[in-house]
């Protein structure tokens, strides 16, 4: 009885594996911009089949029966990586907060990694190492360095490109965000599972008015909203290591993860604070209608500039919770002395917000309510590993390029004040 029950279940699991491959093949065969993209119906069927497979597998784990095809088998046979399939959404946009979208900030960032793994399409929940994966790709020795990761990752392309499931990228993404100054200041992070996402943006606040008795209200009744669209754009980091280190080094995996997460963190801060322009994120400094505070051209920043910026925000009913500024400007403030050569005492408002330096700013500071900054990011990474690119071959090096896609947006431009020197 138990054997018959088990064999029926395993037969169903094999049917599911075959249907998953069929769905993927249909997506691959499409032409145009919809190629490699699931329709809404296909995505729904895919998610349902994955859930049924995992439930069935769990129910027979103690029974004996014929060997069943695993989801890792399905993954290895797919030309299109599962993590690259995105849900097709009519109009291509999703309202912020709709459909139970999770957001993360400095207070709950520790929940991001298990959340990413829990929503992974292949059901990978055990801790896997991106550093081990990269080391194995660089050396070609999967059996020694990353046997578990190889089963999860599947195969790479003939061009040396590897698509990393988000379950495997989770730890590095969380490490990168933990290092971001903007996240430390209260920005919110939204995992993007599609190319675009629509965030509500405040245009106007309701206007109160005083009225006489029995006189109707004529002022503004409602807040006016528009939308700011996050559109995923590529963020790239390149690291290099010697072939000898990749093959024989101790602790290489952690060093690789540290290098990638630091590079991504710095680029996120740069994109969010000063912006990239062109094909990159706009950033706070390039956003129209933000507040500004300037010190005199060819002059120097003073505490009065910070006080002025703080109260400009207050005038917009915004409590500026953080100031991120170039370390050189903090050094100028620390060096200020009065007529008796004593350090200048900061104004009382200086204690009302946190102060962080960033090497992504050269001569600017940005004060604001950073909870109004939204960072959207695809949580899978793409890897390209080469021993021959540029002069890596002659130098016995391995070049590793990793990239994901991100964007940022501001819900209320008046919640930030850019502090900088006045233009000449």
C-alpha positions, 0 to 999 in steps of 0.5 A: 500500500505504501509503495503504491501510494509513493509511486503515484506521488512520484509519478505526479512529481515527474509530471510536474517537472515536465510541465515546468519545462514546457512552460519555460520552453513556451516563454523561450519560443516567443518573439519580441519584447515578451520573449522569456517572460511569463504571462500572468496565467503561466506565472500562476500555473508555475507557482501552483506547480512548484507549491504542489511539488514541494508539498508532495515531496514533503509527504513522501520523504519517509517512504521508499520508491523509485527515484524522482526527478528533482527541481534541480534537474529541471533547473539544469535543463532550462536555457532560461534561468528560473530567476530571470523569469518575471511576471508579466503585468498589464501596463508594466506597473505595480502600485506601492503597497499593493498586493502585499509588497514587503518593504525593509528598513534598518529595523527589519533588514535582518528579515530580508534574507529569509524573505528572499529565500522563502519566495524563491521559485526552486524552494532553496532554503538552506544557507548557500554561499555566493563566495563559494559559487564564484570561487568554483566558477573561477577554478572550475572545481565545483566538487571541491569548493561548492557542490551544493551551490552547483546543484542549485545553480544549474549551468552557465552560458557558453559565454561564461555568464552565470545567472544566480538564483535570488536564494543564492544572492540573498546574503550578499544583497543583505550585506550590501544594504546593511552598509548603505548610508541611506539605509542606515538613515531610514530609507526603505528597500523594496525587492523588485520582481518586475522591471518597473514599479509605481510609487505614490508621490505627494504633489500637494498637501491639504490646505486648512482655512479658518472660517466664520460660523455657518460659512462653507469651507473653500480650501483644498480638501485632499492631498494630491498624488502622482506616481514616481516609477522605479525602473530597474537599471544595472548596477555593476561591480568588478573584482579581480583575484589571482588564480593562485588565490582562487585555487589555494587561498584561505577564506577567499569566499568571505573576501569575495562576498565582502568585496561585492557587497561593498562595491554594490553598497557604495554604488547604491549610495552614490545613485541615491544621493547624487544620482547618475543621470542618463540611463542611471537613477536620478537620485536625491540631488538631481530630483526637481523641487527638493529644498536647497541651502547654499553657503557663499561662493568661495566661502565655507560651510557653517553650522548656520547652514545646517540650522537653516536646512533643518528649519526649511524642512520644518517649514514643510512639516518635515522632521529631518531625521538624518544628515549625510555629508562629505567627511571634508565638510564635517572636518570644516565644522569641527575646525570652527573656532570663536574669537577666543580660539575655542571650538564653536558650539553647534546650535540646538537643532544639531542634536535632532538628527543623526549625522553620517559621512559618505565618500560618495559625496565630495562637497555636498550634504543632504538632510532629510526624512530618509523614510521618503527615499525608496530603493527598488532592486532585483534580488538576483545577481548575474555573474561573468567570470573570465581568465582572459578578459583585458590582460587577465591571461598574462597576469594570471588573474580572474576577473569577476563582474557581477551586476543586478538592477536597481532604481530609487525614487522620492515620495515627497521632494520637499522632504530633502534639502541639498546643502552645497556651495553657491554657484559662482 
